[in-house]
Amino acid sequence: MPEPYPKEFREDVVRVARNREPGVTLEQVAADFRVHPASLTKWLRRTDIAEGTRSVWAD
């Protein structure tokens, strides 16, 4: 099943979320890009795992 959003789009949203200003929530970033906050959280987790900064088994 193909991803609903292109890889480049997901990467851009993750980059913006990681570099957001203090006080800006993930929910606000998600709303700006019109994605569900849970999707953004999942993309951040997957990126961390792919980069080795998070364990697959971490909560």
C-alpha positions in Angstrom: 0.0 0.0 0.0 1.5 3.4 -1.0 2.1 6.1 1.6 -0.6 8.7 1.4 2.0 11.5 1.4 5.1 11.7 -0.7 8.4 11.0 1.1 9.7 14.5 0.4 6.6 16.0 2.0 7.0 13.9 5.1 10.6 14.8 5.4 9.8 18.5 5.1 7.1 18.3 7.8 9.5 16.4 10.1 12.3 19.0 9.5 9.9 21.8 10.4 8.6 20.0 13.5 12.2 19.4 14.7 13.2 23.0 14.1 10.1 24.7 15.5 10.3 27.7 17.7 9.8 27.3 21.5 6.1 27.3 22.3 5.0 25.9 18.9 3.4 22.5 19.5 3.5 19.5 17.2 -0.3 19.9 16.9 0.2 23.4 15.4 2.8 22.1 13.0 0.5 19.3 12.0 -2.4 21.7 11.4 -0.2 24.0 9.3 0.5 21.1 7.0 -3.0 19.6 7.2 -1.9 16.3 8.6 -3.1 14.5 11.7 -0.9 15.0 14.8 -0.6 11.2 15.3 0.8 10.9 11.8 3.4 13.6 12.5 4.4 11.8 15.7 4.7 8.5 13.8 6.9 10.2 11.2 9.1 11.7 13.9 9.5 8.3 15.6 10.3 6.5 12.3 12.9 9.1 11.4 14.5 8.8 14.8 14.7 5.0 14.4 16.1 5.3 10.9 18.7 7.8 12.1 19.6 5.6 15.1 18.7 8.1 17.7 15.8 6.0 19.0 15.5 2.3 19.6 12.7 0.3 17.9 11.6 -0.8 21.3 11.6 2.6 23.0 8.2 4.0 24.1 
